[in-house]
Each structure stands twice: as C-alpha cells, then as structure tokens.
Amino acid sequence: MSAEIGGPFSDRTDERVRRIRLPADRRTPAAARAIVRSVLADAKLDELLNEALLLTTELSTNAVEHAGTELDIEVVADESGLTVTVSDFAVGPIEKVTARPKNDLTDISEVSERGRGLLLVDHFASRWGTTHLPTGKGVWFRLDRKTPTPPDTTLAQSTPTSPAAGQGTGPAPSAGALSALMQIAPDSYADDPLPDFAGDLLARVGEMVGAAGGTVRLDRGDGNGSQVLARYGRHPRSGDDLLRVPLAVHRPYSGELELDAAPSGYAQPLAALMAERLSLHLENDRLRRADVRRQSWLTFLAEASELLAQSLDVELTMALIPQLVVPRLGQWCAVHTTDEWGRLKLAAASHADEAVLPELHKVLKDEGPDSVQARLREASRSGSQVPIGGPMDGFAVPLVARGQRLGTLAVGRHLRHRHDPDEVAVLEDVARRAALAIENARIHAERRRVAHTLQQSLLPPVLPVVDGIGFAAEYVPTGDDADVGGDFYDVLPLPDGRWLVVVGDVSGKGVQAAAVTGLVRDVIRVLVGDGKPLPEALARLNETLVERGGGRYCTLALAAVAQDHEGRLAVELHLAGHDRPVLVRGNGRTSFVGTGGTALGLLDSIATPAMTVPMAPGDALIFYTDGVTERRRGRELFGLDRLRDAAAPLAGYSADVVAARLRSTAIGFSAEAPRDDIAILVLRNEAVPV
C-alpha cells in the first residue's frame, strides 16, 4: 500500500522518526493513525494519543479530499513531545488560518471546511505551520508533553476558569480538555443513560468555552413534545445571540443544542463536535427504542391472536376487538359489520373516556358526504385505508378474511400525536387477525346451527301422551356443540296397538354418525310399521348396517309396551348390545333387567334374546346410553351402581321428574363438559292402582 522513504528511525537515540508515503485513498487516514500510534507507543507518549490521532486524521483527510495526490507522512517523537508533518504533491495555496499565539482572539469562525480542520490544529496543537516546496506543500503540528497532574484532578482544575458570557473570551481549551471530552461515555447499566451523559458532556463543553449556560433539547416524537435532556449553568437567555446547533438525528427524533457563550471561534466547532458525538448516542438510543418497541408490538400481536382465537362466539369476538385497541393504539375504536345487503352495522365501540361514548355513537350514526359513515363505506368498498376527519379524527381499515369483506375497523388518533407508520402497520395487522377471528366464529356458529338442526331432526319433537303410560326423555349433547352425536331415542305406535320404545347409540360422531343414526331410525320405522316382528326387524336392520353403515355399528334397546285392562304393563325387551335398563319398583327396589345381545352392524348374524318385563302401577323402566355410565370425574366413572343408587329414591315420581333428576345427577357428577352424548328415556306405569 505504501513505500517508505528512508529507514523507520534515525540514528539519534533521543529521537524517533518515521516517514512513509501513502496513496490518495480513503484508507490513508487509518494508516496514518496506525503510524502515529506505533511511534507514540515506542516513545512512551501515550498521554498525547487522543490529540495526535485527532489532528493526524484531520490533516490526512483534508489532503486526500483536496489534494488528490500521494501523501508523505513524517512522525518525529522525542522526550518532550511529538511532531507530525503531512505533505502532498499538489501545487496551490493551503486553505488555512494563520498560525498565531494562543492568546490571539481573532474571530476565525469564517473558515472553509478544510480550514475548520486547521482550526482544530490551531487550537489543540502546541505549535503548527506550513511548508512550501516546488513539488508540493505540507502542514505540520507539534504536541508538547503535558505537565504531570494528579489522577484525581478535575477538568476545572486543569482548565483556567472562563469569564462569564459577555465579558470576553477565555483561553483556548487544552489538549487535555479535549481528551477528557472524548473519553466521556454513557453508563450502559443506567435505566436511561442519556441525561447523565448529555449533562456531563454539556458541562465539559460549557466550561471549555466559558458558557454561562446551556441546554440540550430533545423531541423523541412520542407526543410529549420537546423536552430538556440536559442543562448546564443558568437558563440560557432568549435571543438571536444564542449559539444553536441542531442534533443530527433521524425522525421521529429531533433536537438542538443551545449555548449562552461569549462570541468566540472556539465555541462553534466545539459545540458542533459535541452535537455530533451526542447525536451518535441519540441515534443508538432511537434504534434501541425502535427495536424494543417492535418487539413489544410483536408480543402484543401474539397475545391479541391468542385472545381472539380463544373465542368462537361472534358477538364476544367483536366486543373484544375495541378492548384490544383502546387506549394502546388509539383514543377510540369502532367495529362495523356488513349485512347480507352490504350495509354497515355498528357491532362494538369503545372510547378511552367512557363519558364520550354517547357522542361517539352519535357521530358514527351521522350521515352525509363527509361523515364517518361515508368514510367507512369507502374503506369497505375500496378495501384500503381511508382517513377520517374531525370531530373524531382517525382512519378506517377494512376487515377482510379469505377474500370476503366483513366490515371495517375504525380507530381514532391519539390525543397528542398522529399514528406513526409502525402503529398503522400494527393496526392493519390487528384488522387482519380480527377479521379472521370473526370469520372463524361465524363459521363455527354456522356449524353449531347445522349440528343443532340435524340433531333435532334425529329426535322426536315431542313424546306421545298415552293414558296410563308416562314417557319422558332428556338429551344432553357432547361438550362440542358443533358436532352431531350418535345417540337417539324414539317412541312410536305399533300396528297391534302396542307402543315401541327405541333407544340407540351409533358409534362415532359427526355427519357420518348422524347419517347412520337417521338410517337406523328410518329403517326401524318402516319395518315395524309394516308389522314385522321385532326379532325380524332387528335382523333386517343388521343386514342394512353391514351393507351401508360404512363400518359403523349401533347398540339398540327395543321395548314393545302392552297395557291390559287392569292397568298392568307387559314390556317385550330386546337388547342388541345395549346396556340393560334399570327397573324401579313402586316400593323403591331397583334392578337391571334384560339379556344382552349382539350389536348391529358387526356380524352377518345376530342374537337378540327377548325378555318380558311386567310393570305394576308406579313402576318405572329407565333406558340410557353409555354417556351416563361413562361420565368421568378424573379417573372415576359414574358407573352402573351409582346410576341404580340415584334411581332408587325416585320411586313414586312421574316420568318427567325421574328423567330430569337423573340428568341433573349425571351432569353434576363432574365439572367438565360431557365427552359423550347423554340420552335418558323413562317409561313409567302411571295407571291408578285398583
């Protein structure tokens, strides 16, 4: 990268010299600093490191930018200090300020950008000057070794006291003062290190330039306006004579440095240097806060999604959306949904101030070309964000899920500032998630309606009323009311004057189970309506399920009930894999009756033994599905014994009371929702004893 001229060191033992030629390259200042740093280390002049590197950077950078030729760097170190010379090979004058004694107070504020670098050389070097040769020109500076001072000496002790503003200018700041200024760093462990860091930096600069006071103002763009970040001395007087330097920060940050300093050539460059250094830390603070804010938005969106996903109720979901938005993302929020005609209807609204809610509802209902309603219709129609004017300033975004427009989400602006781009992006994301949650809730509600309608079609709307015979039934669907269960019951007349009680349970749930349930119910009605005996009807039904049941099976209990003139009942009972019913005598004795048989749909041939059960007046026969006996509380089942024990005290009660009490007992056994359908049918002899 470079070619040395001569050896790295001279023959003198009390002096170290190094010369090097460097190209006109952006890397040249770094190489020059490396040379100076190595010479200072060899000469044990580390105390001059900061000033030497700063001034070397200024001279080498100016030479690269303005001369555009190769550079010769000469570094000479001795026991008393350091001399650095930077020479180029371009002809022409040097833009500079004339070297002069340190007590010369000539105004040097009108200098060029290159001259500003020489201004730093003039103020922080012990001596400096220029060289002119036929082949080019150069600038040199001398840094003398400082007088040793105790380690605890403060800046006020090492810097002469500056006169008050308006009483003249103080001496130039020393190289040690500049070193102290450059070494100030924010405390990375503080909650907010910037105020202390800015205050320390401002105090150092204020003492160096003799300022009577100074202020650093910062506006973070959070709606709180410009705030005082740091203050030094007395409050700066107002007027045009204040030294003001803007802070070089990006939006939404903005700020300014104010110094009540005496007119001096030192104040402007030092204030600019401080503003530049402070701006770097402010920019880091802005990026850190933006990163933290984005992380908090991601957390908020994740929590909002989880909360919205937990609700499958349409009304609750729409009521939840404004509660998520207000007041974090806006002063107010309104959710409108579209009906089948495309008209908007207010579903939910919220305001940070509940006293303003009536006014908000009124504004949302107003009609007109510039009304909120018109803006909402425009957002819904265009599918894009639309601003909302006063009195409820804000904007509206459409609610779109799976390509379907569901309505709009309107949000009012914050009290002190408008929404920034990050907040707008978050609100649009909330609108997408809210629309999807509303659509999912609507789909679930539609499934519930379909399941309820289908389930009701599989059960008789009412049970027949027969003199001397009481029929009562209770049905509880599974906890997921969007699925259709396979349990069913029915009571229908037989051609011979008897009544047929049917209680069955098809395996599985859902639409397929419902289809098989409907098939079983219809086949039984047709067969017994044609006068087929119950064993033959069960055999035909088994054949049908084997062929068309899709692998599903069914347990079934059939009971043909005949009544004689004395009020007694004779029940012909057939069990096809179904649980035995409970017989409750009028005196409270209970027993399980019937003989188990083969479930339908599993084998080509079945066995369903018949049993006749006599029932005197007051006796009751309780049919049920396995949703009752398999009701679970932890690892404990409701079971057959508990069912029989619960039925015994119900002797003497009507069929309606018995069915309702058993349902309540089974449901109350566990706090969990039923995992299986519960069906209970009670047949009771309600004839009056003779």
ABEGO torsion letter per residue (X at the ends): XBBBBEBABBABAABBBBBBBBBBBAAAAAAAAAAAAAAAAAAGAAAAAAAAAAAAAAAAAAAAAAAGBBBBBBBBBBAAEBBBBBBBABBEBBBBBBBBBAABABBAABBBAAAAAAAAAAAABABBBBBBBAAEBBBBBBBBBBBBBBAABBAAAABBBBBBBGAEBBBBBBAAAAAAAAABBBBAABABAAAAAAAAAAAAAAAAAGBABBBBBBBAGAGAEBBBABBBEBBBBBEAABBBBBBBBBOABBBBBBBBBBBBAAAAAAAAAAAAAAAAAAAAAAAAAAAAAAAAAAAAAAAAAAAAAABABAAAAAAAAAAAAOAAAEABBBBBBBBAAGBBBBABBBBABAAAAAAAAAAAABBEAABAAAAAAAAAAAGBBBBBBOABBEBBBBBBBGGBBAEBBBBBBBAABBBBAAAAAAAAAAAAAAAAAAAAAAAAAAAAAAAAAAAAAABBABBBBBBGBBBBBBBBBBABAABBBABBBBBBBBAAGBBBBBBBBBBEBEAAAAAAAAAAAAAAAAAAAAGBBAAAAAAAAAAAAAAAAGGBBBBBBBBBBBBBAAGBBBBBBBBBGBBBBBBBBAAGBBBBBEBBBBBBGABABBBBBBBBBBBBBGBBBBBBBAAAAABBBEABBAEAAAAAAAAAAABGBBAAAAAAAAAAAAAAABABBBABBBBBBBBBBABBBX
